């Protein structure tokens, strides 16, 4: 990935991307049920990081005041989840281990998907742009 974010493990209980500091926090791999689960979570956060203004500049990452109940937040989470799925596929990570967890996660955003039928197309396009940026 060109121009990658910093990577730290300062909070051993949570995975997250911090746009202000442009860094990803990941607990140690031992804290996950499997290596597949670790990399799926890492890929999710890496996809978020592609939204930083010095990369692809997605508004959902640049605008730090995004409400967690907003359309914009929902879109960003789906971009990250779809992008992580794409990266798992590219790296041959066994999806059978992860599919139930991913399905539950995406199910949480179904309301937005039902309200706007074109939403998924924009999200999928943004996820593909993020993956393309990462794999160059």
C-alpha positions as CSV (number, residue, x, y, z in Angstrom):
1,X,0.0,0.0,0.0
2,X,1.5,3.4,-0.9
3,X,1.7,5.9,1.9
4,X,0.4,3.6,4.6
5,X,-0.9,4.7,7.9
6,X,1.0,4.1,11.2
7,X,0.2,0.8,12.9
8,X,0.1,0.5,16.7
9,X,-1.2,-1.7,19.4
10,X,-1.9,0.7,22.3
11,X,-5.4,-0.6,23.0
12,X,-5.4,-4.4,23.2
13,X,-9.2,-4.7,23.3
14,X,-10.2,-2.8,20.1
15,X,-9.5,-2.4,16.4
16,X,-9.9,1.1,15.1
17,X,-8.6,3.6,12.7
18,X,-7.8,7.1,14.0
19,X,-8.0,9.7,11.1
20,X,-6.5,12.6,13.1
21,X,-3.4,10.6,13.8
22,X,-3.6,8.5,10.6
23,X,-3.0,5.3,12.5
24,X,-4.5,1.9,12.9
25,X,-4.8,0.2,16.3
26,X,-4.9,-3.6,16.3
27,X,-4.8,-5.9,19.3
28,X,-2.2,-8.7,19.1
29,X,-3.1,-11.6,16.8
30,X,-3.4,-13.9,19.9
31,X,-6.5,-11.9,20.9
32,X,-8.5,-13.2,17.9
33,X,-10.3,-16.5,17.4
34,X,-8.2,-17.2,14.3
35,X,-5.6,-15.6,12.1
36,X,-8.4,-15.2,9.5
37,X,-10.4,-13.1,11.9
38,X,-7.3,-11.0,12.7
39,X,-6.6,-10.2,9.0
40,X,-10.2,-9.6,8.3
41,X,-10.3,-6.9,11.0
42,X,-6.9,-5.5,9.9
43,X,-8.2,-5.3,6.3
44,X,-11.3,-3.5,7.5
45,X,-9.3,-0.8,9.3
46,X,-6.8,-0.5,6.4
47,X,-9.8,0.1,4.1
48,X,-10.9,2.9,6.4
49,X,-7.4,4.4,6.2
50,X,-7.7,4.8,2.4
51,X,-10.3,7.4,3.1
52,X,-7.7,9.8,4.6
53,X,-7.3,13.1,2.8
54,X,-3.8,12.1,1.7
55,X,-5.1,9.0,0.0
56,X,-8.6,8.8,-1.5
57,X,-10.2,11.5,0.6
58,X,-13.6,9.9,1.4
59,X,-15.8,12.5,3.1
60,X,-16.9,9.9,5.6
61,X,-13.3,9.8,7.0
62,X,-12.3,13.4,6.4
63,X,-15.5,14.8,8.2
64,X,-14.6,13.9,11.8
65,X,-18.1,15.0,13.1
66,X,-20.0,12.2,11.3
67,X,-22.9,10.9,13.4
68,X,-22.7,7.1,14.0
69,X,-26.4,6.9,13.0
70,X,-25.9,8.8,9.7
71,X,-26.1,7.6,6.1
72,X,-22.5,8.7,5.7
73,X,-21.3,6.6,8.6
74,X,-23.2,3.6,7.4
75,X,-21.7,4.0,4.0
76,X,-18.1,4.1,5.4
77,X,-18.7,1.0,7.5
78,X,-20.0,-0.9,4.5
79,X,-17.1,0.3,2.3
80,X,-14.7,-1.0,4.9
81,X,-16.5,-4.3,5.3
82,X,-16.8,-5.0,1.5
83,X,-13.2,-3.9,1.0
84,X,-12.1,-6.3,3.7
85,X,-14.0,-9.1,2.0
86,X,-12.4,-8.2,-1.3
87,X,-8.9,-8.3,0.3
88,X,-9.6,-11.6,2.0
89,X,-10.5,-13.0,-1.4
90,X,-7.3,-11.6,-3.0
91,X,-5.2,-13.1,-0.2
92,X,-7.0,-16.5,-0.2
93,X,-8.2,-16.2,3.3
94,X,-10.8,-18.8,4.0
95,X,-14.2,-17.0,4.0
96,X,-16.1,-19.9,5.6
97,X,-14.6,-19.0,8.9
98,X,-15.7,-15.3,8.6
99,X,-18.9,-15.4,6.6
100,X,-21.3,-15.6,9.6
101,X,-19.6,-12.7,11.4
102,X,-19.5,-10.5,8.2
103,X,-23.2,-11.3,7.4
104,X,-24.2,-10.2,10.9
105,X,-22.2,-7.0,10.5
106,X,-23.7,-6.2,7.2
107,X,-27.2,-7.1,8.4
108,X,-26.9,-4.2,10.7
109,X,-26.9,-1.8,7.8
110,X,-29.9,-3.3,5.9
111,X,-32.1,-0.4,6.9
112,X,-30.0,2.0,4.9
113,X,-29.8,-0.4,2.0
114,X,-33.5,-0.8,1.9
115,X,-34.1,3.0,2.0
116,X,-31.8,3.7,-0.9
117,X,-31.5,1.1,-3.6
118,X,-28.5,2.8,-5.3
119,X,-26.6,2.9,-2.0
120,X,-24.9,-0.5,-2.5
121,X,-23.6,0.5,-5.9
122,X,-21.8,3.6,-4.5
123,X,-20.5,1.6,-1.5
124,X,-19.2,-1.2,-3.8
125,X,-17.5,1.3,-6.1
126,X,-15.8,3.0,-3.1
127,X,-14.7,-0.3,-1.7
128,X,-13.2,-1.3,-5.0
129,X,-11.3,2.0,-5.3
130,X,-9.9,1.4,-1.8
131,X,-8.7,-2.1,-2.7
132,X,-7.2,-0.8,-5.9
133,X,-5.4,1.9,-4.0
134,X,-4.0,-0.7,-1.5
135,X,-2.9,-3.3,-4.1
136,X,-1.7,-0.6,-6.5
